Amino acid sequence: MPSHLVVSLSGLTHDATESLARGVEFAAELDARGVPLSQLFRPRSASGALQLKSPLVSWMHERRAAGDAIVLHGYDHNSDPIGAWQSSALARVGRRAEFAALPRHEAGLRLTAARRALTALGLRTDMFVPPRWLASPGTVEALHDQGFGVLADENGVRLLHGRADDTVVRARVLGFRVSGERHPLADDRKAAEAWRCRVLEAEVARTVRRGGLVRINIRAKDLKRPARRAAVLAAVDAALRLGAVPATYRLTSPARAA
């Protein structure tokens, strides 16, 4: 079974013109390679709900028509989505990521609000990526309740057929998020950055050779750094040379993850 390549873009907001311009340029680079984007989109920002005629929403419509997938990426990324928490490990996770610790009912309320906001913008999707790629068991239940088809978290992609027979494709997200790994030259920022870029390409090549699912995510703020943007495009080129099939998070068949 051939490897599949999924590239996602996150972190675009309606009030950041420069980041949208960089996103447009990056999407054009992928178009030239025949690779669609999975657009991780949140319908509400800290400054309020997005407007139908905003440049970001207009671009999302254009990209959907061009073959990109629109993926619901939370609602508003509230760091404390159900109010004050007591001091506990679970509470700390909850305050960091919108859907990381939500019970089923509260997750359902937020998903409903997010879908209504999305519908008001003329967009629909049954795919979900939680903020910071963290979804609580209650969120998984709520996604089933509301008929979502795909959940992509930090460890893999879950095709939501039914609670007992979901298909889970194991594959971790590759990109430039902060991790627990520390490079020997981490105190030298330039050297550490170059190392991260090399690791990305090496991990992508290794996964393709093993026939796994390649998941690359790039954030809007990563596009500010030419080295990171170049590294992602180099990793995409390497995956394509090795025979990876471009895809979005609307996976129609499971791939064997590395």
Secondary structure, DSSP 8 states (H G I E B T S, - for coil): ---EEEEEEE---TT-HHHHHHHHHHHHHHHHHT--EEEEE-SEETTEE--TTSHHHHHHHHHHHHT-EEEE--SS--SSTTS---SSHHHHHHHHSTTSS--HHHHHHHHHHHHHHHHHTT---SEE--GGG---HHHHHHHHHTT--EEE-SSEEEE-S-TTT-EEEE---BSS---S---TTTTSHHHHHHHHHHHHHHHHHHHHHTT-EEEEEEETTGGGSHHHHHHHHHHHHHHHHTT-EEE-S--SS-----
